[in-house]
Amino acid sequence: MEIVTAQEMYERDQVAIQTVGVSGVMLMENAGRAICDDVAKKITTDQRIAVLIGGGNNGGDGFVIARTLRTRGFQVEAWQVVSDEKITGDAHAHKEMYMNSGFYLHHMEDLTSFQKALQQADVIIDAILGIGVRGPLRPPLDQVVSILNDLPAYTISVDIPSGVPADEGAEDFERVQADYTCIIEAPKMSAFLQSTSPYYGEWNVVEIGLPNHLMDQANREVWNVQEALRSFPVRAPHSHKGSHGKGVVIGGSYHMPGSIAMTAKAALRSGIGLLAIATSKSSIPMIAPYLQEATFQSLQEEDGWIRNLKNVDWSAFDGVAIGMGIRRSTSLTAQMDELFTHANGPMIIDADGIYHIKEKLDKCAGYPHPVILTPHPGEFAYLTDCSIAEVMQFPFSMTRNFAKANGVYVVLKGPSTIITTPEGQQRVETSGNEGLAKGGSGDVLSGILLALTLQSSSVFDALANGCLVHGKTAERLTKTTHSTFDLLATDLIDGLSETFRTFSSST
């Protein structure tokens, strides 16, 4: 499922109209009917439904929805909340069809009587504004939206909640708080941004007849279980331990032994063939009893922290994950040269490793294997010398620009994790829940990503699938044996077995 900007959606509509020969009136009819088919699952004929109609294509969809629902036996009142001159083009054609069908159209004369009338509605369908919104709403639509949000009715938005911009960079203006949004053809960027996604409520995508090839051009897509099953690694019956990757995880300390232990255990639970742990000498006795399947390499330390990487046997491994449980010291930053000179295979850099890599970004493009950075928004803000607020406002464009400029993969972690390739392709993975907002969750993810990267033919698939496995494990555990309050990172590791069993039995 592609993710589009407002401009990309407009362009697809125009290609369908000008090249394919589908008229704008037909597309609007298709949209309205598809939305009615979807909305009919949410409403009943004994409910009172108000359709609020604005200008532009969204308003035209509203006329189709009001007409179609009435012909299907629903109790519908249509309200035009803009002046007649705002209803033009294809929308005006559908207004005429609505009126010619013999149905009554209410006009908003004043806000007081409008509010009083809407208080009788059980369901309100928001077809006021579409994806062209930029900036604050103007009167009286800002007041209309404020009234709508104060009503107890179940609110359904058409394509996008009115007032929510389709793209990145949203500011805090008045907008509809929908309970459900029926998205046309493809979700827009704002459905995945922390500041705007809550306004969508639950959402679903309906198709309106645009040719499939028009929806495959954005290089941005939603990743889901169906996609994962098509790309999940398969273990051959005659494979051996060397067939499934030989990895090393570098990190940990006397002060933070758990981080590297969780990364290692997660990698082992995720199918890696051989695993070594390179950590401070003093931390090995603390974690070795819990990791019998791993081997250990003792690194020089200072006050319990890793001092350098000189004792790592790089030749034994074809992949590395580094950064968990190390500190931010200038001496260790200098040691990152060792990593780029001697490491083999994909390199996953997480946690404090991201702080060390900032001074070595020029080496990433020259490294002959994939470099994968897994920052949260704060770490990515540090990498890019931006504020966290900027990262949260522009995550798609910032990660794409950074990945392309530095030749790296970026896994920007969050409720909607954005995975970006060095070429700028992007996937969004939305599984998981607030139970993952705990220390150690990222360490577990790094272990999963290392293991799947070494077992997969596509790094992009491995990263998307790893994030999905991580999130789906959290979802299942909080529905069965845990809550979002008590879920721990170690619980995730134990829960991976069932997740992988489910995935492997379905491929």
Secondary structure, 3 states (H helix, E strand, C coil): CECECHHHHHHHHHHHHHHHCCCHHHHHHHHHHHHHHHHCCCCCCCCEEEEEECCHHHHHHHHHHHHHHHHCCCEEEEEECCCHHHCCHHHHHHHHHHHHCCCCEEECCCHHHHHHHHCCCCEEEEECCCCCCCCCCCCCHHHHHHHHHHCCCEEEEECCCCCCCCCCCCCCCCCCCCCEEEEECCCEHHHHCCCCHHHHCEEEEECCCCCHHHHCCCCEEEECHHHHHHHCCCCCCCCCHHHHCEEEEECCCCCCHHHHHHHHHHHHHCCCCEEEEEEEHHHHHHHHHHCCCCEEEEECEECCEECCCCCCCHHHCCEEEECCCCCCCHHHHHCHHHHHHHCCCCEEECCHHHHHHHHHHHHCCCCCCCEEECCCHHHHHHHHCCCHHHHHHCHHHHHHHHHHHHCCEEEECCCCEEEECCCCCEEEECCCCHHHCCCCHHHHHHHHHHHHHHHCCCHHHHHHHHHHHHHHHHHHHHHHCCCCCCCCHHHHHHHHHHHHHHHHHHC
